[in-house]
Amino acid sequence: MIARFALAATAAFAMTVSAHAERTDLTIGVVLEPPHLDPTAGAAAAIDEVVYANVFEGLTRIGRDGAVQPGLAENWIISDDGLTYTFELREGVTFHDGTALDAGDVVFSLDRARGEDSVNAQKGLFDAIESVAQMDELTVEVTLSRPAGDFLYNMGWGDAVIVAAESAETNKENPVGTGPFTFVEWQKGAAVTLQRNDAYWGDAPALTDVTFRFIPDPAAATAALLAGDVQAYTNLPAPESIPVFEADPRFTVAIGSTEGETILSTNNKKPPFDDVRVRQAIAHAIDRQAIIDGAMFGLGTPIGSHFAPHHPAYVELSETYPYDPDRARELLAEAGHGDGITGTLKLPPPSYARRSGEVVAAQLREVGIDLEIEPVEWAQWLEQVFTNKDYDLTIVSHTEPNDIGIYARDDYYFQYENPDFNAVIEELSVTAGEDARYELFRKAQQIIAEDAVNGYLFQLPKNGVWDAKLEGMWENSPVQANDVTGVRWTE
C-alpha cells in the first residue's frame, strides 16, 4: 500500500513538473496603456513596450546589451565615404497579412517617416537621408547627405520599423508587422494579446501567447504579481514592494538600468521660467537624493544633465547647481521674484512622476515657488504638454536612448533655444569617430546643465520582478521595449 502510494505521488509530481515546463503563455504587467499601437506615429514609450521586436521589426534591431544587430536586413555595406548604405534584406519574410516583404516596403517606410507630412515622433532619426532607392527585390540603397555615425543604431529604434503600404494606415488599431508575434486583441483599458506567428522567418519563440495587462496602480501591481495574475513586471511601479519579492523564492528580482532620464521638464518660453535665474533657482532648490529616497525608496541614480550614467560619455554634473535653498531664494530675488512665484505642475500617471511631484513641490515651496499640482492622464499629457506646450512644469522620464539631441529641436516641448548647443549637435551629426562623438556628447551635457534647461532628477531604474521559472527576460532597458522573443518557462 505504501509503495503504491509513493509510486502514485511520484507520478503526480512528474506530471506537475512536465506540465509547468511545457507552459507557453505569459502575462506581463505594464504601467501605461498605449494610445495606439503604431510605433511610427506616436511618442509614447508604451507603444514600443508592447510591439517593438514582438510585432514590428526594423532593418536593424537593438539587442539586450544595447548593441546593433541584424534585423530585416541580414547584411549591409557602407561606402568608404560613409554616405551610402546598401542593405540586403532577408528572403522569405512576410507580413502578418501574408504579403511578402520586399525592398519597396523599405523605401515606402523610410520615405513615409521622413516626408513633409510625417507624423513620426522621431523624425530627426531620418534627417541625414537624402534618398532611398530599390536596387532589386531584396536590395535597398540609402544615400545620406552627410555621414551619420549613429545611422545603423537609429534604424533599430521603434520609430524606424518597416511597415507595408497596404496596412500602414490601420496599424494604430490593427498592427501588421513581420515579427514573431501577431496581434490578436486589444481590450481597451485592460490588455493587449499577442500570439506566436507560425510563419515567422526566424527562430520560433517558445511562448505561444503573450498578454500585456495595464496596471498602473502600485498596490494593484504588487497584488497581481503575488497572486500570479501576472507572471512578470518588467518595471514594477511599486519600489516599496521590492523587499517583499526579494524575500520570496518564487520570484526573480533584477534591478537594472534604463535610458530614462527623469526630469522636471520646464517650459523655457513661458514667464517666469524663461528667465535662466528662475531655472537656476529651481535647480538649487532640488534635493535629488531626498526625491530618490522619498519617491523611489532609494532606487535611482542622481543626474545633472540629460544623459544616462551608464554611458561611457557621461559627465557627472549633479553638482553644477548643488542643493542650496538660500542661493535659490537669492536668485529669485535677483530675477525680481523676491515675493515668490506660482505655477502649475502637471503630473502624468506613472508612480515615479506622481510621487516625485509631491516631493519636488514641497522642496520648491520652501524657497517661494508655489506649485499647483495637476494630475493628468497620459493622453491629456501628450496633448496638453507634449503637443500644445500648455504647461509650466511637468515630470516625465525620457526613455529614448542617446536622445540629448531633442534639445536642438525648434518645436520641442521644452521650447529651449541655444545656437551654441545646436552647433554641437550639428557637429555630432556629421562625426563618426567614437572619441570625437563622446567629446561632443560631453559638451552638450555641460551646456544644458549650465542653462538649467530642466530640473534633472534621476535615472529611472528598471525594477524587474518576474516568476523565478522564467528565463530570457531583459534585466536592463537599452531601448523602450519588452522583447519577449527569447523568453521561456523552465522547470
TAQUIZI-V50591 format. One record per pair of residues at least 4 apart in sequence whose ideal C-beta (glycine too) atoms are under 7 Angstrom apart, sorted by the first residue. I is the first residue (numbers start at 1). J is the second residue. Records with the same first field share a line. If there is no record, write none. Layout:
BEGIN
I->J, J
END
This chain:
BEGIN
1->5
2->6
3->7
4->8
5->9
6->10
7->11
8->12
9->13
10->14
11->15
12->16
13->17
14->18
15->19
16->20
17->21, 491
18->22
20->469, 489, 491
21->489, 490, 491
23->489
24->206, 207, 208, 209
25->207, 208, 209
26->207, 210, 231, 232, 484, 487
27->211, 213, 230, 231
28->210, 212, 230, 232, 234, 482
29->213, 215, 221, 224, 225, 230, 232, 233
30->46, 49, 212, 214
31->216, 235, 237, 350
32->46, 214, 216, 349, 350, 378
33->46, 189, 214
34->44, 46, 47, 50
35->42, 44, 379, 382
36->42, 47, 172, 173
37->47, 50, 51, 171, 172, 173, 175
38->42, 171, 172, 175
39->47, 48, 51, 52, 56, 158, 159, 161
40->113, 120, 159, 161, 163
41->119, 120, 172
42->47, 121
43->121, 382, 386
44->378, 382
45->49, 399, 480
47->51
48->52, 158, 480, 481
49->480, 481, 482
50->192, 212
51->55, 56, 175
52->56, 158, 479, 481, 483
53->57, 61, 179, 481, 483, 485
54->179, 180, 181, 194, 483, 484, 485
55->175, 177, 179, 181, 183, 194
56->161, 175, 177, 179
57->61, 71, 72, 161, 162, 177, 178, 179
58->71, 72, 155, 156, 160, 161, 162
59->71, 72, 73, 87, 106, 155, 162
60->68, 69, 70, 71, 73, 152, 155, 156
61->69, 71, 156
62->66, 68, 156, 478, 479
63->67, 69
64->474, 478
66->478
68->152, 153, 156
70->74
71->156
72->89, 90, 93, 101, 162, 178
73->87, 88, 89
74->88, 90
75->88
76->85, 86, 87, 88
77->86
78->82, 85
79->83, 84
82->147, 432
83->143, 144, 147
84->141, 143
85->142, 151
86->139, 141
87->140, 142
88->138, 139
89->101, 103, 138, 140
90->201
91->138
92->201
93->101, 178, 201
94->98, 99, 100, 101, 178, 199
95->99, 101, 164, 167, 176, 177, 178
96->176, 177, 182, 197
97->167, 176
99->164, 166
101->105, 178
102->137, 138
103->107, 134, 135, 136, 137, 138, 139, 140
104->108, 134
105->109, 162, 164
106->110, 140, 162
107->111, 132, 134, 140
108->112, 165
109->113, 162, 163
110->114, 126, 129, 132
111->115, 132
112->118, 168
113->118, 120, 123, 126, 160
114->118, 123, 126, 129
118->123
120->159
121->159
122->157, 159
124->405, 409
125->154, 157, 159, 160
128->144, 145, 146, 148, 151, 429
129->142, 144
130->143, 144, 145
131->143
132->140, 142
133->141
134->140
135->139, 140, 141
144->148, 151
146->429, 430
147->430, 432
148->429
149->431, 432, 437
150->154, 402
151->155
154->160
155->160
156->160
161->177
162->178
163->167, 168, 171
164->168, 176
167->171, 176
170->174
171->175, 176
174->183
175->183
179->197
180->196, 197, 200, 202, 205, 485
181->194, 195, 196, 197, 210
182->194, 195, 197
183->194
184->193, 194, 195
185->193
186->192
187->191
190->213, 214
191->211, 212, 213, 214
192->212
193->211
194->210
195->208, 209
196->204, 205, 207, 208
200->204
205->485
206->487, 488
207->484, 487, 488
210->484
213->230
215->220, 221, 224
216->237, 349
217->221
218->222, 237, 238, 351
219->223, 238
220->224
221->225, 233, 236, 237, 238
222->226, 238, 241
223->227
224->229, 230
225->230, 233, 465
231->466, 467, 470
232->466, 467, 470, 473
233->465, 466
234->464, 473, 482
235->462, 463, 464
236->241, 463, 465
237->350, 351
239->296, 297, 299, 463
240->297
241->245
242->246, 253, 463
243->247
244->248
245->251, 253, 465
246->253
249->468
250->467, 468
251->465, 466, 467, 468
252->466, 468
253->465
254->464, 475
255->299, 461, 462, 463
256->462, 464, 475, 476, 477
257->310, 461, 462, 476
258->399, 460, 461, 462, 477
259->308, 399, 400, 401, 477, 478
260->397, 398, 399, 459, 460
261->303, 306, 308, 397, 398, 459
262->352, 356, 395, 397, 457, 458, 460
263->306, 396, 398, 454, 455, 456, 457
264->360, 393, 395, 454, 455, 457
265->393, 394, 396, 414, 454
266->273, 279, 393, 414, 453, 454, 455
267->273, 389, 391, 392, 415
268->273, 274, 414, 415, 416, 453
269->274, 415
270->274, 392
272->278, 335, 337, 341
273->278, 279, 392
275->335
276->280, 451, 452
277->281, 331, 334, 335
278->282, 332, 335, 337
279->283, 452
280->284, 321, 331, 452
281->285, 328, 331, 332, 367
282->286, 364, 369, 452, 455
283->321, 452, 455
284->321, 323, 324, 327, 328, 331
285->325, 328, 363, 364, 366, 367, 369
286->323, 360, 363, 455
287->291, 323, 363
288->292, 302, 318, 457, 458
289->293, 302
290->294, 359
291->295, 356, 359, 360, 457, 458
292->296, 298, 300, 302, 458
293->298
294->359
295->352, 355, 356, 359
296->300, 352, 458
299->461, 463
300->458, 459, 460, 461
301->309, 458, 459
302->318, 458
303->309, 318, 456, 457, 458, 459
304->316, 317, 318, 319, 320, 449, 456
305->315, 317, 445, 448, 449, 456
306->404, 407, 448, 456
307->311, 314, 404, 441, 445
308->314, 459
309->314, 459
312->438
313->438, 441, 442
315->442, 445, 446
317->445, 446, 449
320->449, 450
321->452
324->328
325->329, 366, 367
326->330
327->331
328->332, 367
329->333, 367, 368
330->334
331->335
332->337, 338, 367, 368
333->338
337->341
340->368, 369, 370
341->368, 369
342->370
343->369, 371, 392, 393
344->371, 372, 374, 391, 392
345->357, 361, 371, 373, 374, 393, 394
346->374, 376, 381, 384, 385, 391, 394
347->353, 354, 357, 373, 374, 375, 376, 394, 395
348->353, 376, 378, 381, 396
349->377, 378
351->355
352->356, 397, 460
353->357, 395, 396
354->375
356->360, 395, 457
357->361, 373, 395
358->362
359->363
360->364, 395
361->365, 371, 373
364->369, 371
365->369, 370
371->393
376->380, 381, 384
378->382
379->383
380->384
381->385, 386
382->386, 387
383->387, 388
384->388, 390, 391
385->390, 391, 394, 413
386->413
389->413, 415
397->460
398->403
399->480
400->480
401->478, 479
404->441, 444, 445
405->425
406->412
407->414, 416, 421, 448, 453
408->421, 422, 425
414->453, 454
416->453
418->422, 447, 451
419->423
420->424, 447
421->425, 444, 447, 448
422->426
423->427
424->428, 440, 443, 444, 447
425->429, 444
427->431, 440
428->437, 440
431->436, 437, 440
433->437
434->438
435->439
436->440
437->441
438->442
439->443
440->444
441->445
442->446
443->447
444->448
445->449
446->450
447->451
448->453
462->476, 477
464->473, 475
466->470, 473
469->489, 490
470->487, 489
471->488, 490
472->486, 487, 488
473->487
474->483
END
